[in-house]
Amino acid sequence: MNAFEVNALKPALIFTDHLTLDKEFIVLGKGFPVTQELINELKLWGFASVSCDGSIDDETQDKDIINRSSADIILETQQEEEQKAKERAQKASQFNDSLKDATKVIQTLNTESSRLEMAHKVYKNYSDYIESLYTRYATHKEIDKEQLRSVVQELISFVRENRRFVLRINPRAEQTDKKFLVNHAMRSTVIALTIGTRLRLQFAQMIELGQACILHEIGMLRLPPQLYITDKKLQPQEKAKLASHPILGYELLKEAGFALPIQRAVLEHHEKENGSGYPRHITSEDISTYAKIISVACAFEAITAPRHYRSARPKYEAMLEILRNLNKQYDENVIKALLYSFSIFPIGVYVYLANGKIAQITDTNPEDPKHPVAQILGEKAADGDPRTVDTDEGSNKVVRVLNQQEVSDVLKSLGMEED
């Protein structure tokens, strides 16, 4: 990895590999010219140097740039960008078709385990898409709005039709690496769309909600990564800078021409019902519906996902904390939708029943969030799938939720892996 001083960078220089910060965060893609805007931003962020596995392309050092006219360079750049745009559109179409086909395939699979496995694969494809979207913006300041809208449409169908599988996918330790924003955006969006479905939002509203939730943290990309990927206590000035990300996200979505409801959701997703949120400290009546949903989805995700500085907490604890709604931070209707979507014992948790059996919650009871559907571990139904029961106040009553160590021990004894 070679280091290059920011003060030595010049517009139009091209590097033979990605230009990065902290050996992870890409600031300029391979083969793209340095711009004065990029140099100014690096200086504004306080970076003295950048890294690259390659070097400066010799042809861009001096002679090639001097000998060619600006018009020729601009024309070639336009032609290259047009060709790349066509290629991206073709790949986007193929990607959307593959997602649609994969979602249909899940419904045709015969066993519970095979459907869960396929749901994992499709889920990862959506995560990969979000990663590519964030990377594209970080390196080129571009967001393909049409592709995003199309992907969200397919994601809505995927979540609706496979909710009981998707909500069982648990976050891994990868949440703490450089994909933190991607993983947070993906999980929060699944939760937000699940809440939106319960609230009976119209399909057009669901598409806007999905786009807003995927993009709600994109303003972070205009901040130094060490502000949000750190286990160190931030200084007041650093906290203030980090708290500017909703405004930065709002501004970039406005520049990109996104619909106002999407812009507002990104701007307001950290606002609280009681006015204690930021950046504008507005209260319930002034906060958009999408922002209220994203606020609850993000809170639930944040509690149940591991971070650099702490382990994940159980979904059951997360549900209880949200239900308490300390100081009335969240919208009560959104909380109720979360409860009925996940149940008091959320989908994916492992529980101990009154009859002494261990089970995993796999679905909700739409009429009673206290008594979800549970899958008995180690037992099969007549069709070969795991046996499921409706929990109740009798022998199938949920006595308690298993802690992480108990879950690991039980699954290990049964030769199973956690979802």
C-alpha positions in Angstrom: 0.0 0.0 0.0 1.5 3.3 -1.1 0.8 6.7 0.6 0.3 9.9 -1.4 0.2 13.4 0.2 -3.1 15.2 -0.4 -1.2 18.5 -0.9 0.7 16.8 -3.8 -2.5 15.7 -5.6 -3.5 17.6 -8.8 -6.7 17.5 -10.9 -6.7 15.0 -13.7 -4.2 12.6 -12.1 -5.3 9.0 -12.6 -4.3 6.1 -10.3 -3.8 2.5 -11.3 -5.9 1.2 -8.4 -8.5 2.5 -5.9 -7.6 5.5 -3.8 -8.6 4.8 -0.2 -8.7 6.2 3.4 -7.6 4.0 6.3 -7.0 1.1 3.8 -10.7 0.5 3.6 -12.9 3.5 2.6 -12.7 4.1 -1.2 -12.7 7.8 -2.1 -11.8 7.4 -5.8 -12.3 4.4 -8.1 -9.5 2.9 -10.2 -9.1 4.7 -13.5 -11.0 7.9 -12.6 -9.3 11.3 -12.6 -8.7 13.3 -9.4 -10.9 16.4 -9.2 -10.3 19.6 -7.4 -13.6 19.0 -5.5 -12.1 15.7 -4.1 -8.9 17.4 -3.1 -10.8 20.2 -1.3 -13.0 17.6 0.6 -9.9 15.6 1.7 -8.4 18.8 3.1 -11.7 19.8 4.7 -11.8 16.3 6.4 -8.3 16.8 7.7 -6.6 14.0 5.8 -3.0 14.5 5.1 -2.5 11.5 2.8 -4.4 8.8 0.9 -3.4 5.2 0.1 -3.3 3.1 -3.1 -2.1 -0.3 -4.0 -1.1 1.0 -7.3 0.6 4.2 -8.5 0.0 7.3 -10.6 -0.6 6.5 -14.2 2.6 7.8 -16.0 0.5 9.2 -18.9 -1.4 11.5 -16.6 1.7 13.0 -14.9 2.3 15.8 -17.4 2.8 15.2 -21.1 -0.5 13.5 -22.0 -2.6 16.1 -20.2 -0.7 19.0 -21.8 -0.7 17.7 -25.3 -4.4 16.9 -25.5 -7.0 19.6 -25.7 -9.7 20.0 -23.0 -12.4 19.4 -25.6 -10.9 16.0 -26.5 -10.7 15.0 -22.8 -14.3 16.1 -22.1 -15.6 14.3 -25.2 -13.8 11.0 -24.4 -15.0 11.2 -20.8 -18.6 11.7 -21.9 -18.4 8.8 -24.3 -16.9 6.6 -21.6 -19.6 7.6 -19.1 -22.4 6.9 -21.6 -21.0 3.5 -22.3 -20.6 2.7 -18.6 -24.2 4.0 -18.0 -25.5 1.5 -20.7 -23.5 -1.3 -19.1 -24.9 -0.4 -15.6 -28.5 -0.3 -16.9 -28.0 -3.7 -18.5 -26.5 -5.1 -15.3 -29.3 -3.5 -13.3 -32.0 -5.2 -15.4 -30.3 -8.6 -15.1 -29.9 -8.1 -11.3 -33.6 -7.2 -10.9 -34.7 -10.2 -13.0 -32.5 -12.5 -10.9 -34.0 -11.2 -7.6 -37.5 -11.6 -9.0 -36.7 -15.2 -10.0 -35.1 -16.1 -6.7 -38.1 -14.8 -4.8 -40.4 -17.0 -6.9 -38.1 -20.0 -6.4 -38.4 -19.8 -2.6 -42.1 -20.4 -2.8 -41.6 -23.6 -4.9 -39.2 -25.2 -2.4 -40.6 -28.1 -0.4 -38.8 -28.0 2.9 -38.6 -25.3 5.6 -34.8 -25.5 5.7 -34.3 -25.1 1.9 -36.6 -22.1 1.9 -34.7 -20.5 4.8 -31.4 -21.2 3.0 -32.6 -19.6 -0.2 -34.0 -16.6 1.8 -30.5 -16.1 3.2 -29.0 -16.0 -0.3 -31.5 -13.5 -1.6 -31.1 -11.4 1.5 -27.3 -11.3 0.8 -28.0 -10.2 -2.8 -29.9 -7.2 -1.6 -27.1 -6.4 0.9 -24.6 -6.6 -1.9 -26.7 -4.2 -4.0 -26.8 -1.7 -1.1 -23.1 -2.0 -0.8 -22.7 -1.2 -4.5 -25.0 1.8 -4.2 -23.1 3.3 -1.3 -19.7 2.6 -3.0 -20.9 4.2 -6.2 -22.0 7.3 -4.4 -18.7 7.4 -2.4 -16.6 7.1 -5.5 -18.7 9.0 -8.2 -21.3 11.0 -6.3 -24.0 9.1 -8.3 -27.2 7.3 -7.3 -29.1 5.4 -10.0 -32.6 6.4 -8.8 -34.5 4.2 -11.3 -32.5 1.1 -10.3 -33.1 1.8 -6.6 -36.8 2.2 -7.1 -36.9 -1.1 -9.1 -34.9 -3.0 -6.5 -37.1 -1.7 -3.6 -40.2 -2.9 -5.5 -38.7 -6.4 -5.5 -37.5 -6.1 -1.9 -41.1 -5.3 -0.8 -42.4 -8.5 -2.4 -39.5 -10.5 -1.0 -40.1 -9.3 2.6 -43.9 -9.7 2.3 -43.8 -13.2 0.9 -41.0 -14.5 3.1 -41.4 -12.5 6.3 -41.1 -15.4 8.6 -37.8 -16.5 7.1 -36.3 -13.0 6.6 -36.9 -11.9 10.2 -35.0 -15.0 11.4 -31.8 -13.8 9.8 -29.6 -12.6 12.6 -26.7 -10.1 12.4 -23.2 -11.4 12.6 -20.0 -9.9 13.8 -19.5 -8.4 10.3 -21.7 -5.6 11.6 -18.6 -4.2 13.2 -16.5 -4.0 10.1 -16.4 -1.6 7.2 -19.8 -2.8 6.0 -21.5 -1.3 9.1 -23.6 1.2 7.2 -24.6 -1.4 4.6 -25.7 -4.0 7.1 -27.5 -1.4 9.2 -29.3 0.0 6.2 -30.4 -3.5 5.0 -31.7 -4.7 8.4 -33.4 -1.4 9.2 -35.1 -1.5 5.8 -36.5 -5.0 6.3 -37.9 -4.0 9.7 -39.3 -0.7 8.3 -41.0 -2.4 5.4 -42.5 -5.0 7.8 -43.9 -2.2 9.9 -45.1 -0.3 6.8 -47.0 -3.4 5.7 -48.7 -3.7 9.1 -49.7 0.0 8.9 -51.3 -0.8 5.5 -49.2 1.8 3.6 -50.1 2.0 -0.1 -47.6 0.4 -2.4 -46.3 3.7 -3.7 -45.7 4.8 -0.1 -43.9 1.5 0.6 -41.5 2.2 -2.3 -40.7 5.7 -0.9 -40.3 4.3 2.6 -37.9 1.6 1.3 -35.8 4.1 -0.7 -35.6 6.4 2.3 -34.6 3.7 4.7 -31.9 2.3 2.4 -30.5 5.9 2.1 -31.1 7.2 5.6 -27.5 7.1 6.6 -25.9 8.0 3.3 -25.0 11.4 4.7 -22.3 9.6 6.7 -20.3 9.2 3.5 -19.6 12.9 3.6 -18.0 12.5 7.0 -14.7 10.9 8.0 -15.3 7.2 8.7 -13.5 7.4 12.0 -16.4 9.3 13.4 -18.9 6.5 13.0 -16.6 3.4 12.9 -14.9 3.7 16.3 -15.0 2.5 19.9 -13.5 5.7 21.2 -15.5 8.3 23.0 -16.2 11.2 20.7 -15.4 14.8 21.7 -18.3 17.3 21.7 -17.1 18.8 18.4 -17.0 15.3 16.9 -20.4 14.5 18.1 -21.8 17.6 16.6 -20.2 16.8 13.3 -21.6 13.3 13.4 -25.1 14.7 14.2 -24.9 16.6 10.9 -25.4 13.5 8.8 -29.2 13.8 8.5 -28.7 17.3 7.0 -25.9 16.1 4.7 -28.1 13.2 3.5 -31.0 15.5 2.9 -28.9 17.8 0.9 -27.4 15.2 -1.3 -30.9 13.6 -2.0 -32.2 17.0 -2.8 -29.3 17.5 -5.3 -30.0 14.1 -6.8 -33.7 15.0 -7.3 -35.4 12.5 -5.0 -39.0 13.1 -4.0 -39.6 15.4 -1.0 -41.1 12.7 1.3 -37.9 10.7 0.9 -35.8 13.8 1.6 -37.8 14.5 4.7 -37.5 11.0 6.0 -33.7 11.1 5.8 -33.6 14.6 7.4 -35.9 13.6 10.3 -35.1 10.0 11.1 -33.3 11.0 14.3 -36.1 13.3 15.5 -38.2 12.1 18.6 -41.8 12.5 19.4 -40.9 14.5 22.5 -38.7 17.0 20.7 -35.4 15.6 22.1 -34.1 14.4 18.7 -32.0 16.2 16.1 -31.2 18.1 13.9 -34.3 20.4 14.3 -35.7 19.2 17.6 -39.2 19.0 16.1 -42.1 17.1 17.8 -44.6 14.5 16.8 -47.0 16.6 14.7 -44.1 17.8 12.5 -42.3 14.5 11.9 -43.1 12.6 8.7 -44.6 9.2 8.9 -41.7 7.6 7.1 -39.2 9.1 9.6 -41.3 7.8 12.5 -41.1 4.3 11.1 -37.4 4.5 10.3 -36.8 5.8 13.8 -38.3 2.7 15.4 -36.8 0.3 12.9 -33.3 1.8 13.5 -33.8 1.6 17.3 -34.8 -2.0 17.1 -31.9 -2.8 14.8 -29.3 -1.0 16.9 -30.3 -2.8 20.0 -30.2 -6.3 18.4 -27.0 -5.9 16.3 -23.4 -6.2 17.5 -21.3 -3.1 17.5 -17.5 -2.5 17.9 -18.0 -1.6 21.5 -20.7 -4.0 22.7 -22.4 -7.3 21.9 -25.9 -7.6 20.5 -28.8 -7.7 22.9 -31.7 -10.2 22.5 -34.6 -9.3 20.4 -37.0 -9.9 23.3 -35.1 -7.2 25.4 -35.2 -4.9 22.4 -39.0 -5.3 22.1 -39.5 -4.6 25.8 -37.3 -1.5 25.6 -39.2 -0.1 22.6 -42.6 -0.9 24.2 -41.6 1.0 27.4 -41.1 4.0 25.1 -39.2 5.9 27.7 -40.0 9.6 27.7 -42.3 9.0 24.8 -39.6 9.0 22.1 -41.5 6.9 19.5 -44.9 7.0 17.8 -47.3 4.7 19.6 -49.0 3.5 16.4 -45.6 2.5 14.9 -44.6 0.7 18.1 -47.9 -1.3 18.0 -47.2 -2.2 14.3 -43.7 -3.4 15.3 -45.3 -5.5 18.1 -47.9 -7.2 15.9 -45.3 -7.7 13.2 -42.7 -9.4 15.5 -44.8 -10.4 18.6 -43.8 -9.9 22.2 -41.4 -12.8 21.6 -39.9 -11.7 18.3 -39.5 -14.0 15.3 -36.1 -15.7 15.5 -35.7 -15.9 19.3 -35.4 -19.2 21.1 -37.7 -20.0 24.0 -38.3 -22.5 26.8 -41.9 -23.8 26.9 -43.9 -24.9 30.0 -43.8 -28.5 28.7 -39.9 -28.5 28.9 -39.3 -28.2 25.2 -37.1 -25.8 23.4 -38.5 -23.9 20.4 -37.8 -21.0 18.1 -40.4 -18.4 17.3 -41.0 -18.6 13.5 -44.2 -16.6 13.0 -46.7 -14.2 14.6 -50.3 -14.6 15.6 -52.0 -11.7 13.9 -54.7 -11.5 16.6 -52.5 -12.0 19.6 -48.9 -10.8 19.8 -48.4 -12.6 23.2 -48.8 -16.1 21.6 -46.7 -16.5 18.4 -46.1 -19.6 16.5 -43.1 -21.7 17.7 -41.0 -24.4 16.0 -40.1 -27.3 18.3 -36.4 -28.1 18.0 -35.6 -31.7 17.3 -39.1 -32.7 16.4 -40.6 -33.4 12.9 -44.2 -33.1 11.6 -45.7 -35.8 9.4 -44.5 -34.0 6.2 -40.9 -34.0 7.5 -40.8 -30.3 8.3 -40.0 -29.2 11.9 -43.1 -29.4 14.1 -44.8 -26.1 14.9 -47.2 -25.2 17.6 -49.3 -22.2 18.6 -48.0 -21.0 22.0 -50.7 -20.5 24.6 -51.3 -20.3 28.4 -51.1 -24.0 28.8 -48.4 -26.6 28.1 -47.1 -24.5 25.2 -46.7 -21.4 27.2 -43.5 -19.5 26.7 -41.8 -19.5 30.1 -38.7 -17.5 29.2 -36.3 -16.5 26.4 -33.0 -18.4 26.2 -29.8 -16.4 26.5 -27.1 -16.5 23.8 -25.0 -19.1 25.6 -28.0 -21.4 26.1 -28.9 -21.1 22.4 -25.4 -22.0 21.3 -25.3 -25.0 23.7 -28.7 -26.3 22.5 -28.0 -25.9 18.8 -24.6 -27.5 19.2 -26.2 -30.5 21.0 -28.7 -30.9 18.2 -26.0 -30.4 15.4 -27.8 -27.3 14.2 -26.5 -23.8 13.2 -28.1 -20.5 14.3 -30.0 -18.7 11.5 
